[in-house]
Amino acid sequence: MSSDEQEEILRAPHGQAAGKLGHKKQKFRKEWLSINIFKNWLQPVINNPLKAYCCYCKVEFVTELTTVKKHALSTKHKTNAISVTNQKSVASFFENPNNIKTKKTADAIKSAEIKICGFLSEHNISFNTVDHLSKLMKDLFPKSEVAQGIKLGRTKATCVVKNVIGKIHKEDMVNNLKSIPFSVIIDESTDVGTLKTLCICVRYFNTLTNKIETKLWSLVELFRNSDDANKGATAIHIYTEVINSFTSENVPLNNIIGFASDGCNTMMGSWNSVSSNFKNDLPGIFIQKCICHSLALCASEYCKVLPRKYVFDKCKENPSLRCEDLCRNVYNFFKTSCKRIVQYKEFQTFCKVEPHKILRPSQTRWLSLEKVVKRLIEQWEPLKLFFTLYKNEQRLIMADTIFDSLHDPLVLLNFKFLEWVLPKFTTMNKLFQSEKSEIAILHSKMEDIYTELLYSYMKRVDDPFQIDPNNQKIVSFYNAEELQNIDNQWRKLENFELSDTVKALDDTEDFWVSLYQLQIDGEYPFKCVSEFILRTLSLPHSSADCERVFSKVNLIKTKMRNKLGLESMNGLLLSSQCMKETSCIDFEPTKNMIDSMNLSMYEKEDVNIKNRSDIDENNEENNMSLFLV
């Protein structure tokens, strides 16, 4: 368009005289979009012809020509125009396949970028470090074509973790759960960012790895809006979130054969609880209350009811500290004072005791109480001397109370008893927290503990893990012919001579996996019965796996990274879980992961990318590596 034509367009609209009194509102003119000073940033406002929009400043204004010109000359607009002009488009981060020597090199670059992102997720490293890491690798390996081709920034790394590694790993789990029975394990917690989340784990026998595996399924935000917060973390709310997490992925609910969680009323109540909803919707489902929580609560509550010592102070009776309170107060007395710790080391040296630190009992660390008690007994004599000094010189109330408890032989006797009895609870707790299937021996172990503690039964202990052989939920995955085949193989196994290697296996899961893989003359004589047993062994025995996920969340979402969103958190957890199967060193990205390294992984980051006229999603270059700086 010539300059004369542009000047003609910039004149007052036809029918409006320059000197005419009054004012007529001016509508947006499409001709303005062809003028050089307007065409790059001026846009019409949909459904409002009297407004114009600036793409640089993200603001609307009236479509008066004078107003538009003034905005174009404003300082703010000029500054934003310079920033946008210098900014690279997303398309600029794509290399044309013709410029890359071979597709093999391009795939190697993609694979390297995926492995770097897997390294970040496995070791809880901030995405911000990638900005320097990619440049550092180029500087360290100047002759490496792969290192020089890596262009990985924090934005791209975030997308790779969420929409490549995590997404593909989740898709693999979805494909498995669509065809096999599995159990559900849930728990809820609040992270450092005061975000209340529901952890959902699944437990199943993986026929690809021939192992019983427990994996994170999803981390769900319970309170997305004020309505959810007003309802609270009710049983029906939690149950709905669990069911939706599977139905959204088209996983059949009938494949759920077991459910486990802690013993709170919301989860395990007789009426209107999560477990009762599962029983109503999925008759025959196996329900297991987490014994780890129960054992830890029993040990803690027992410490609270141990006998107290009573001292008389001015005719007023004051109880001394409980055992657990004593452990906690001794720890608190030292934890913030470097001076007291250094002074205490002199008493440790004098008493010839190892210079160990005082440990803190934790309500959420089920195995901590035993170590705390043993450490306090180990440090008993130097502690007595230390608090004797503080009682006489400092005259602190807390020091006086701790001094009285340490010099009470009854308190020491209680600690000695705890030193004997707590390992029994801890051993059982470790057994229930095992990631391997221990459901076959749990009842016998519980029976041994009861026998050792009580020497005789005060009340008959029913087998909490006894499975009804007529349970329709378990056998519903087999037809009559398959059930008969399972029964025949079971009877055949009684008279079959097993090898010494199989007989030597002590672990239940390993024994049945070996029978599952046993091949004789090209046939698998015990595959059906082994698969049935292994699916039964995949039933949950605790909710410890959810607690492990929350521990992982606390390691990832620290005070420095408290703004991590739930989508990024899910991506990091799933990516880390994927790395756990091997390691970030031995991990090899799959073809699906490499193929997913394209524009589609940015869709959730910038929904406007699809609408960019300078990007053709159907172009072959979208399947090549993203070189985002």
Secondary structure, DSSP 8 states (H G I E B T S, - for coil): --HHHHHHHHS--TT--TT-SS-------GGGGGSTTTTTTEEEETTEEEEEEETTTTEEEE--HHHHHHHHHSHHHHHHHHHHHHS--GGGGB--GGGSS-HHHHHHHHHHHHHHHHHHHHTT--GGGHHHHHHHHHHH-TT-HHHHH----HHHHHHHIIIIIHHHHHHHHHHHHTTS-EEEEEEEEE-TT--EEEEEEEEEEETTTTEEEEEEEEEEES-SSHHHHHH-S-HHHHHHHHHHHHHTTT--GGGEEEEEE---HHHH-SSSSHHHHHHHHSTT-EEEE-HHHHHHHHHHHHHHTS---EEEETTEEEE---HHHHHHHHHHHHHT-HHHHHHHHHHHHHTT----------SS-TTHHHHHHHHHHHTHHHHHHHHHHHHHHT--HHHHHHHHHHT-HHHHHHHHHHHHHHHHHHHHHHHHH-SS--TTTHHHHHHHHHHHHHSS-SS----TT---TT-HHHHTTS-HHHHHHHHHHHHHHHT----HHHHT--SHHHHHHHHHH--BTTB-TTHHHHHHHHHHHTS-S-SHHHHHHHHHHHHHS-STTTT--HHHHHHHHHHHHHHHTS-TTT----HHHHHT-SGGGGTTT-GGGGG-TT--TTSGGGGS-B---
